[in-house]
Amino acid sequence: MPPLIRSMADLTEALKAACVERDITHETLNALSGLAPGYVNKLFAHQPMKNLGYQSTGDLLGALGKALILVDDYEAIKRVSSRWVPRERPRMLSRGWRQRADGALLIECGQMTLLPTTEAKDHHHAGTQRTSQPSTEAGSESRGEIAGGRGSPADGSVPRASD
């Protein structure tokens, strides 16, 4: 069984071992992975001068013909599972609505979450359940504001997940 990789240092050692196993020079690995000349030397040094990152990890895995598989680490599970706290799922208010932990109401619109406008919030709090999606008419009162602070398109349309 291959060794379990539990840290970036373990991953670096496994990549180094794969390089030796494949009998590939560091220069060849640099070229195949598209990394700068000398990068692999700095990464695989006894005292590494570089660290793996998102880009270099994928590039090196591909150049070495390796892939990662996420597996359960039963030793770690045994050690920490008694401290796991179960997640609380958000309470669904009605179709298309959900409530954040801070009490703000959100509208689910495809893959995008919209913050309802004051008018929509007042409408919901008045006891009427809103089950339709926000209108695509121009004007902030009818389209809502996009969560996360991003603005709406210049034409005033509601952004779609495919936009």
PAMAR-957604 format. One record per residue (C-alpha): residue number from 1; x, y, z; residue in three letters. Coordinates in steps of 0.5 Angstrom, whole numbers, plus 2048, in hexadecimal, padded with zeros to 3 digits. Layout:
BEGIN
TORKOL   pos   east   north    up   code
TORKOL   NUM      X       Y     Z    ALA
...
//
This chain:
BEGIN
TORKOL   pos   east   north    up   code
TORKOL     1    800     800   800    MET
TORKOL     2    803     807   7FE    PRO
TORKOL     3    804     80C   804    PRO
TORKOL     4    7FF     810   806    LEU
TORKOL     5    800     817   805    ILE
TORKOL     6    7FE     81C   80B    ARG
TORKOL     7    801     822   809    SER
TORKOL     8    805     826   804    MET
TORKOL     9    80B     824   806    ALA
TORKOL    10    809     81D   805    ASP
TORKOL    11    806     81E   7FE    LEU
TORKOL    12    80D     822   7FC    THR
TORKOL    13    811     81B   7FF    GLU
TORKOL    14    80C     817   7FB    ALA
TORKOL    15    80D     81B   7F4    LEU
TORKOL    16    814     81B   7F5    LYS
TORKOL    17    814     813   7F6    ALA
TORKOL    18    810     813   7F0    ALA
TORKOL    19    815     817   7EC    CYS
TORKOL    20    81A     812   7EE    VAL
TORKOL    21    815     80C   7ED    GLU
TORKOL    22    814     80E   7E6    ARG
TORKOL    23    81C     810   7E5    ASP
TORKOL    24    81A     817   7E2    ILE
TORKOL    25    81F     81D   7E3    THR
TORKOL    26    81D     823   7E7    HIS
TORKOL    27    81F     827   7E0    GLU
TORKOL    28    81A     822   7DC    THR
TORKOL    29    815     823   7E2    LEU
TORKOL    30    815     82A   7E2    ASN
TORKOL    31    814     82A   7DA    ALA
TORKOL    32    80E     825   7DA    LEU
TORKOL    33    80B     829   7E0    SER
TORKOL    34    80C     830   7DD    GLY
TORKOL    35    80F     832   7E3    LEU
TORKOL    36    815     837   7E3    ALA
TORKOL    37    81C     834   7E2    PRO
TORKOL    38    81F     832   7E9    GLY
TORKOL    39    818     832   7EC    TYR
TORKOL    40    818     82B   7EE    VAL
TORKOL    41    81F     82B   7F1    ASN
TORKOL    42    81D     830   7F5    LYS
TORKOL    43    816     82C   7F7    LEU
TORKOL    44    81A     826   7F8    PHE
TORKOL    45    820     829   7FC    ALA
TORKOL    46    822     826   803    HIS
TORKOL    47    820     82D   806    GLN
TORKOL    48    81A     82F   800    PRO
TORKOL    49    81B     836   7FE    MET
TORKOL    50    814     835   7FA    LYS
TORKOL    51    80D     832   7FC    ASN
TORKOL    52    808     82F   7F8    LEU
TORKOL    53    802     833   7F6    GLY
TORKOL    54    7FC     832   7F3    TYR
TORKOL    55    7FF     833   7EC    GLN
TORKOL    56    805     82F   7ED    SER
TORKOL    57    802     829   7F0    THR
TORKOL    58    7FD     828   7EA    GLY
TORKOL    59    803     829   7E6    ASP
TORKOL    60    808     824   7E9    LEU
TORKOL    61    802     81F   7EA    LEU
TORKOL    62    801     81F   7E3    GLY
TORKOL    63    808     81F   7E1    ALA
TORKOL    64    809     819   7E5    LEU
TORKOL    65    803     815   7E3    GLY
TORKOL    66    800     815   7EA    LYS
TORKOL    67    7FA     817   7ED    ALA
TORKOL    68    7F7     818   7F4    LEU
TORKOL    69    7F1     814   7F7    ILE
TORKOL    70    7EE     816   7FE    LEU
TORKOL    71    7ED     811   803    VAL
TORKOL    72    7EB     810   80A    ASP
TORKOL    73    7F1     810   80F    ASP
TORKOL    74    7EE     80C   814    TYR
TORKOL    75    7F4     80D   819    GLU
TORKOL    76    7F2     815   819    ALA
TORKOL    77    7EA     813   819    ILE
TORKOL    78    7EB     80F   81F    LYS
TORKOL    79    7EF     815   822    ARG
TORKOL    80    7EB     81B   821    VAL
TORKOL    81    7E4     818   81F    SER
TORKOL    82    7E2     819   826    SER
TORKOL    83    7E3     821   826    ARG
TORKOL    84    7DF     821   81F    TRP
TORKOL    85    7D9     826   820    VAL
TORKOL    86    7D3     824   81B    PRO
TORKOL    87    7D1     82A   816    ARG
TORKOL    88    7CA     82D   816    GLU
TORKOL    89    7C7     82E   810    ARG
TORKOL    90    7C3     834   80E    PRO
TORKOL    91    7BC     834   80F    ARG
TORKOL    92    7B8     835   809    MET
TORKOL    93    7B2     83A   80A    LEU
TORKOL    94    7AF     839   803    SER
TORKOL    95    7B0     837   7FC    ARG
TORKOL    96    7B6     83C   7FA    GLY
TORKOL    97    7B8     83F   801    TRP
TORKOL    98    7BD     83D   806    ARG
TORKOL    99    7BF     841   80C    GLN
TORKOL   100    7C6     842   80E    ARG
TORKOL   101    7C9     841   815    ALA
TORKOL   102    7C9     849   816    ASP
TORKOL   103    7C1     849   814    GLY
TORKOL   104    7C2     84C   80D    ALA
TORKOL   105    7BD     849   808    LEU
TORKOL   106    7C0     846   802    LEU
TORKOL   107    7BD     845   7FB    ILE
TORKOL   108    7BF     83E   7F7    GLU
TORKOL   109    7BF     840   7F0    CYS
TORKOL   110    7C3     83A   7EC    GLY
TORKOL   111    7CA     83A   7EE    GLN
TORKOL   112    7CA     841   7F1    MET
TORKOL   113    7C8     844   7F7    THR
TORKOL   114    7C4     84B   7F7    LEU
TORKOL   115    7C3     84F   7FD    LEU
TORKOL   116    7BC     852   7FD    PRO
TORKOL   117    7BA     859   7FD    THR
TORKOL   118    7B7     85D   803    THR
TORKOL   119    7B0     85C   7FF    GLU
TORKOL   120    7B1     855   7FE    ALA
TORKOL   121    7B3     854   805    LYS
TORKOL   122    7AD     858   808    ASP
TORKOL   123    7A9     854   803    HIS
TORKOL   124    7AB     84D   806    HIS
TORKOL   125    7AB     850   80D    HIS
TORKOL   126    7A4     852   80C    ALA
TORKOL   127    7A2     84B   80D    GLY
TORKOL   128    7A1     849   805    THR
TORKOL   129    7A6     844   803    GLN
TORKOL   130    7AA     846   7FD    ARG
TORKOL   131    7AA     83F   7F8    THR
TORKOL   132    7AC     843   7F1    SER
TORKOL   133    7B3     845   7EF    GLN
TORKOL   134    7B5     84C   7EF    PRO
TORKOL   135    7B2     850   7E9    SER
TORKOL   136    7B7     851   7E3    THR
TORKOL   137    7B5     858   7E2    GLU
TORKOL   138    7B9     85E   7E3    ALA
TORKOL   139    7BA     862   7EA    GLY
TORKOL   140    7BD     85F   7F0    SER
TORKOL   141    7B6     85F   7F3    GLU
TORKOL   142    7B4     859   7EF    SER
TORKOL   143    7BB     855   7EE    ARG
TORKOL   144    7BE     855   7F4    GLY
TORKOL   145    7C5     856   7F6    GLU
TORKOL   146    7CA     851   7F5    ILE
TORKOL   147    7CD     84E   7FB    ALA
TORKOL   148    7D5     84F   7FC    GLY
TORKOL   149    7D5     856   7FA    GLY
TORKOL   150    7D5     855   7F2    ARG
TORKOL   151    7D2     85A   7EE    GLY
TORKOL   152    7CC     858   7E9    SER
TORKOL   153    7CE     859   7E1    PRO
TORKOL   154    7CD     85F   7DE    ALA
TORKOL   155    7C7     85E   7DA    ASP
TORKOL   156    7C3     85C   7E1    GLY
TORKOL   157    7C2     855   7E0    SER
TORKOL   158    7C2     850   7E5    VAL
TORKOL   159    7C9     84C   7E4    PRO
TORKOL   160    7C8     845   7E3    ARG
TORKOL   161    7CD     83F   7E5    ALA
TORKOL   162    7CF     83E   7DE    SER
TORKOL   163    7D1     846   7DD    ASP
//
